[in-house]
């Protein structure tokens, strides 16, 4: 009976350590939060009465929302997160993040795996950008891409910093 109790306690400790290790790998810190008091770059994003941004378009376009200069990130996951609702999207819509590296150009990450089409209620969407040691962008651009006609609403836009992926 004592052996079973010791095994149960040991198993519980192993599970607690494993959960704690997984939580610490998934911890994120907020680099920047945006609300409707922050002006968007594109004038196509209109602030609504319920404090969201609304974008309506007749054809596909890229909506430039925000830029974050000198984010001071390296060797991490940078995560662009937003809540999005859609209406009558004829083609996919998704988040897009560009990172500019001094002397090397710009590179993007697109949330194609979680693109919206049609009409959808609020959902949380993310697109990550993985930075290695020595990779330090001097500017991060946050966009939303609509490939066709329709409407979207955005709120709770954040730029986050997470732990780098575990080496495999």
N, C-alpha and C positions, 0 to 999 in steps of 0.2 A: 504494500500500500504506500509506503514511504517513497519507493522508487517511482511510482506513478505520480505522486505529488511533486517530487523533484523534477520529473520530466515535464509536468504541466507548467511549473514555474519557469523552467529553462525555456520551454517553447514560447511562453508568454513574453519573456525577456527578449528572445530572438525576434519575435514579431514586433515588439515595441521598438527595438533598435532599427529593424528594417523599415518600418513606417516612418520613424524619425529621419532616417537617411534619405528616404524618398521625398519627404516633405522638404528637407533642406536643399535638395537638388532642384525642387520645383519652386522655391521661394523667388519672388519677384519684388523689385522695388520700383516705385513710380518715378520716372524721369520727368514726365510732364503730363498734366491733365488739361483738357480743353473743354470749355463750356461755351454757351452762346454769347458770353461777354467777350470772347476772343474772336476777332474778325478773321474770316477765312480769306485766303488769297484770291480764290475765284469768287466773283460776284454772282455766280450761278447758284450758290448755296444760300438760300434764304432762311432767316430765322422765323420760326412759327410762334404762335401764341403759347403753345405748350413747351417752349424752350428746347426745340430740336432744330436741326438744319434740314431743310427740304430741298431736294434737287429734282427738277422735272426736265426731261429732254425728249426731243422728237427724233434724234438720231444719236449714235454713239459718241461719247466724249469722255475725256479725262477731266475730273474736277480736282483742282489743286486746293487742298484744304489748309495745311499748315507746314511750316518749316521749323526745325529745331537746330539752331546753330551750336557748334561745339558741344555735343552731348556728353563728351568725356566718357566714352565707353570703349571697351576692348576686351577680347577673350570672354565673350558672353553671348547670350541670345538677346537681341533687341526685339521686342514684341510690340506690334501695332495692333491695338484692340479697340473695337467700337461696337456699339449696339446699332443694328440696322433693321428697318422695316421696309417692305417694298410693296408696290402696287403696279400691276400690269407690265412687268418687265418683259419685253419681247426677246431680249438676249441677256446673257449673264451680266451681273454686276459683282464687283469684288474690291477688296482693299489692295492697295499697291503702296509699297514703301521703297524709296530710293535712298541709298547711302553714297555720299560723295567722299572720295579719298584723295587727299592732296597729291597731285602729280600722277594719279593712277586712273582718274575718271569716276564715273558713276555706275553703280550696280543696283539691281532691283530684286525685290521679292514680291510675288503676287499670290493672293489667296485664291488661286484657281480651284483648289480642292474643296473650297467652301463657298463657291459662287452662288448667288441668288438668281432665280428666274421666277417669273410669274408674280403672284401676290403672297406675301408672307408677313406674319406678325413679328414682333420684336425678337431678335436673336443676337447672341454675342458672337462676333467673328474676330479672328486673329490672323495675322501673317507674321512669321518670324524672319529674322535675318541673323545668321550665325557668323559671329566675328571671331577670328583666331587671334592668338597673341601677336601683337604688333599691328593689327588692323584697327585703326582709329579714324572713323569718319569725322570730317569737320562739318558736315551738314546732313541732316536726315529730312527727307521730304515725305509727307503723308498725303496720299491721294485716294480717291475712290474712282473706279472705272466703271462706266456704263457702256456696254457694247451695242446697245440699241435703245429704243424708246421706252419710256416708263417713268415711274417716280420712286424715289427712295427717301427715307428719313434717317438721320443719324443722330446719335447722342452718346454721352459718356465715352468720348474719344480719349485714349490714353497711349502714351509711349512708355513701355516698361523695360526693365533690365532684368534678365533671368540668368541663372547659372548656365554655363556652357553644357552641351550634351556630354554625357558620360562617354569616355573613350571605350571603343569596342575592339 
